[in-house]
Amino acid sequence: MTGKNMPARNAFYAQSGGVTAVINVSAQAVIETARKYPKKIGKVYAGRNGIIGALTEDLIDTSKEPLENIRALGHTPAGAFGSCRYKLKSLEQNRREYERLIEVFRAHDIGYFFYNGGGDSADTCLKITQLSESMGYPLIAVHVPKTVDNDLPITDCSPGFGSVAKYVAVSMREAGLDVASMAKTSTKVFVLEVMGRHAGWITAACGLAAARTGDAPQVLLFPEITFNPQQFLAKVDESVRKFGYCAVGVSEGLQNADGKFVAESGLVDAFGHAQLGGVAPVIANLVKQELKLKYHWAVPIICNARRAISPQRPTSSRAMRWARRRSNLPSRA
Amino acid sequence: MTGKNMPARNAFYAQSGGVTAVINVSAQAVIETARKYPKKIGKVYAGRNGIIGALTEDLIDTSKEPLENIRALGHTPAGAFGSCRYKLKSLEQNRREYERLIEVFRAHDIGYFFYNGGGDSADTCLKITQLSESMGYPLIAVHVPKTVDNDLPITDCSPGFGSVAKYVAVSMREAGLDVASMAKTSTKVFVLEVMGRHAGWITAACGLAAARTGDAPQVLLFPEITFNPQQFLAKVDESVRKFGYCAVGVSEGLQNADGKFVAESGLVDAFGHAQLGGVAPVIANLVKQELKLKYHWAVPIICNARRAISPQRPTSSRAMRWARRRSNLPSRA
């Protein structure tokens, strides 16, 4: 693309969708690597609140940051530049939006687009590449994988999944030991609800820290396998008889035979409103009703997965200030 | 108690109630300290599954363990010797049970009783001291405080609370930053449910990592303060307008004006069974119904508080084998 005497073109980086424990590590990698090739890439602009930052021309010039700030991104929580859930429509439905993106890219001489997100982001990269070609504005769009669910096609292991996998594995092992040490007179069934609405990778990861037969979890309920209450209860009963307790890992996306989410299976509050609870309390309630066993359930904050990396290292104070501005919080007096 | 030529009397140590991140640190401290005073204290026996171990004469002789195993207790998860929820009745109601304890203590020449638990354990210590005196068997009973709730009278800060306080503080700060970085197009209200059914210490701890006005959490709902839905919704609405999002910390023991737990306020499943869900989904549902805001809620596993200490250090393999035996898991082949 860039000839011998052509100036290096700039890059645009944006975060998309739910943040992961390592989304800012990807940001750091993109920016640091770009700086290593000044003949190829000029400035790296980051979009404030993801792709919305491009549409509204709200760009953060990362070249103004010293390298230490960029390095600290790797240990900075949340989405350092702001993320968004904003899906670009199809080219046919909203061609104007794509043209607007290209306009902004052209105005800032952006030749590289790094989009840090899930499957939709990858799709957006493809569409923008196609449109930029047809508009005579050559653009290289690169999808930077990000998802906790690990459900991206072709991508074997997505950044974000590993941290969550470790988190749920350790949590399940710890909770299993806790319950085992109490089970004689107290909680006998523990239910851990995990993310992954259509993909069972995180559910499977619940079992990663089990070392021997009989270690927690004794039961895993996957979104890909229709929930069979009788079979489930029999398994729980067997585990309690055999090991004194039962630890269950369950996907938020567990489905009934009718294809509905178990989490939404008819719970209503005092006013008759549908109650969008988690699947864990539903499963736990079933155990209580049918097996009369004492239970405990949990729905962890997946963001905590981050703490599996390093809670002590410094965060990017600049990024924290960005976060602050983003949310209109008062700055330090 | 022990005269110049009298042999040192033995000690009995038992864990009681829910385990904390540091209950085994207390065990380590009792055993290590006892070893430093061989003229005062002989062997330290631990009860398997707490006080039940004394009633059934199921004692673990910790003097057989090398010091390194005892030291490793400090980094061993769960209740290393097994805990139990078993409340001794009053002296009048079940004097025989107390007499049985004294019998076992007498049989093993136990002159010191360390009971590691909450308020009930402290009360048991008092009763046993009184009974042992009246039975002519002098016994020194020492309550070793343990509770996450920090609700023990006189005890200013109970071991167990600090770990949980740090855990919820960090969790709230992380989740707050996550939500702030997504709020423009996604989740605007985050609800974190925490323990402490009648004491608001853990709820208050949610705010420990807030540095400036407007930092998460913006709203805390205490068990000591009757829930006022209108006031709550107004606060959430104000926070979302002002900061772009709202993070809420809520005690599992939050009560309605009628004195009932909000968590139990009339939820029924498809079969009309009362649904014992958490308070977080009830609160989140209220926000959705009344303010039409996108929410996310979590009920963390408090056991994870442990990871705030050190996930890397070795655990007591002996204690892990105890845990294994306790739960009748197959031993390593």
Chai-1 contact restraints between the chains, C-beta under 6 A:
chainA,res_idxA,chainB,res_idxB,connection_type,confidence,min_distance_angstrom,max_distance_angstrom,comment,restraint_id
A,V19,B,D178,contact,1.0,0.0,6.0,A-B,restraint_1
A,V19,B,S181,contact,1.0,0.0,6.0,A-B,restraint_2
A,N49,B,K184,contact,1.0,0.0,6.0,A-B,restraint_3
A,P77,B,E174,contact,1.0,0.0,6.0,A-B,restraint_4
A,P77,B,L177,contact,1.0,0.0,6.0,A-B,restraint_5
A,A78,B,L177,contact,1.0,0.0,6.0,A-B,restraint_6
A,A78,B,D178,contact,1.0,0.0,6.0,A-B,restraint_7
A,A78,B,S181,contact,1.0,0.0,6.0,A-B,restraint_8
A,G79,B,S181,contact,1.0,0.0,6.0,A-B,restraint_9
A,G82,B,S181,contact,1.0,0.0,6.0,A-B,restraint_10
A,S83,B,S181,contact,1.0,0.0,6.0,A-B,restraint_11
A,S83,B,M182,contact,1.0,0.0,6.0,A-B,restraint_12
A,C84,B,K184,contact,1.0,0.0,6.0,A-B,restraint_13
A,C84,B,T185,contact,1.0,0.0,6.0,A-B,restraint_14
A,R85,B,T185,contact,1.0,0.0,6.0,A-B,restraint_15
A,R85,B,S186,contact,1.0,0.0,6.0,A-B,restraint_16
A,Y86,B,T185,contact,1.0,0.0,6.0,A-B,restraint_17
A,S171,B,I301,contact,1.0,0.0,6.0,A-B,restraint_18
A,S171,B,N304,contact,1.0,0.0,6.0,A-B,restraint_19
A,E174,B,P77,contact,1.0,0.0,6.0,A-B,restraint_20
A,E174,B,C303,contact,1.0,0.0,6.0,A-B,restraint_21
A,A175,B,I301,contact,1.0,0.0,6.0,A-B,restraint_22
A,A175,B,C303,contact,1.0,0.0,6.0,A-B,restraint_23
A,L177,B,P77,contact,1.0,0.0,6.0,A-B,restraint_24
A,L177,B,A78,contact,1.0,0.0,6.0,A-B,restraint_25
A,L177,B,A323,contact,1.0,0.0,6.0,A-B,restraint_26
A,D178,B,V19,contact,1.0,0.0,6.0,A-B,restraint_27
A,D178,B,A78,contact,1.0,0.0,6.0,A-B,restraint_28
A,D178,B,C303,contact,1.0,0.0,6.0,A-B,restraint_29
A,A180,B,A323,contact,1.0,0.0,6.0,A-B,restraint_30
A,A180,B,S327,contact,1.0,0.0,6.0,A-B,restraint_31
A,S181,B,V19,contact,1.0,0.0,6.0,A-B,restraint_32
A,S181,B,A78,contact,1.0,0.0,6.0,A-B,restraint_33
A,S181,B,G79,contact,1.0,0.0,6.0,A-B,restraint_34
A,S181,B,G82,contact,1.0,0.0,6.0,A-B,restraint_35
A,S181,B,S83,contact,1.0,0.0,6.0,A-B,restraint_36
A,S181,B,A323,contact,1.0,0.0,6.0,A-B,restraint_37
A,M182,B,S83,contact,1.0,0.0,6.0,A-B,restraint_38
A,K184,B,N49,contact,1.0,0.0,6.0,A-B,restraint_39
A,K184,B,C84,contact,1.0,0.0,6.0,A-B,restraint_40
A,T185,B,C84,contact,1.0,0.0,6.0,A-B,restraint_41
A,T185,B,R85,contact,1.0,0.0,6.0,A-B,restraint_42
A,T185,B,Y86,contact,1.0,0.0,6.0,A-B,restraint_43
A,S186,B,R85,contact,1.0,0.0,6.0,A-B,restraint_44
A,G214,B,L329,contact,1.0,0.0,6.0,A-B,restraint_45
A,G214,B,P330,contact,1.0,0.0,6.0,A-B,restraint_46
A,F243,B,S327,contact,1.0,0.0,6.0,A-B,restraint_47
A,G244,B,S327,contact,1.0,0.0,6.0,A-B,restraint_48
A,G244,B,N328,contact,1.0,0.0,6.0,A-B,restraint_49
A,S265,B,A270,contact,1.0,0.0,6.0,A-B,restraint_50
A,G266,B,A270,contact,1.0,0.0,6.0,A-B,restraint_51
A,L267,B,D269,contact,1.0,0.0,6.0,A-B,restraint_52
A,L267,B,Q275,contact,1.0,0.0,6.0,A-B,restraint_53
A,D269,B,L267,contact,1.0,0.0,6.0,A-B,restraint_54
A,A270,B,S265,contact,1.0,0.0,6.0,A-B,restraint_55
A,A270,B,G266,contact,1.0,0.0,6.0,A-B,restraint_56
A,H273,B,Q289,contact,1.0,0.0,6.0,A-B,restraint_57
A,Q275,B,L267,contact,1.0,0.0,6.0,A-B,restraint_58
A,Q275,B,N285,contact,1.0,0.0,6.0,A-B,restraint_59
A,G277,B,G277,contact,1.0,0.0,6.0,A-B,restraint_60
A,G277,B,P281,contact,1.0,0.0,6.0,A-B,restraint_61
A,P281,B,G277,contact,1.0,0.0,6.0,A-B,restraint_62
A,N285,B,Q275,contact,1.0,0.0,6.0,A-B,restraint_63
A,Q289,B,H273,contact,1.0,0.0,6.0,A-B,restraint_64
A,A298,B,V299,contact,1.0,0.0,6.0,A-B,restraint_65
A,A298,B,I301,contact,1.0,0.0,6.0,A-B,restraint_66
A,V299,B,A298,contact,1.0,0.0,6.0,A-B,restraint_67
A,V299,B,V299,contact,1.0,0.0,6.0,A-B,restraint_68
A,P300,B,P300,contact,1.0,0.0,6.0,A-B,restraint_69
A,I301,B,S171,contact,1.0,0.0,6.0,A-B,restraint_70
A,I301,B,A175,contact,1.0,0.0,6.0,A-B,restraint_71
A,I301,B,A298,contact,1.0,0.0,6.0,A-B,restraint_72
A,C303,B,E174,contact,1.0,0.0,6.0,A-B,restraint_73
A,C303,B,A175,contact,1.0,0.0,6.0,A-B,restraint_74
A,C303,B,D178,contact,1.0,0.0,6.0,A-B,restraint_75
A,N304,B,S171,contact,1.0,0.0,6.0,A-B,restraint_76
A,A323,B,L177,contact,1.0,0.0,6.0,A-B,restraint_77
A,A323,B,A180,contact,1.0,0.0,6.0,A-B,restraint_78
A,A323,B,S181,contact,1.0,0.0,6.0,A-B,restraint_79
A,S327,B,A180,contact,1.0,0.0,6.0,A-B,restraint_80
A,S327,B,F243,contact,1.0,0.0,6.0,A-B,restraint_81
A,S327,B,G244,contact,1.0,0.0,6.0,A-B,restraint_82
A,N328,B,G244,contact,1.0,0.0,6.0,A-B,restraint_83
A,L329,B,G214,contact,1.0,0.0,6.0,A-B,restraint_84
A,L329,B,F243,contact,1.0,0.0,6.0,A-B,restraint_85
A,P330,B,T213,contact,1.0,0.0,6.0,A-B,restraint_86
A,P330,B,G214,contact,1.0,0.0,6.0,A-B,restraint_87
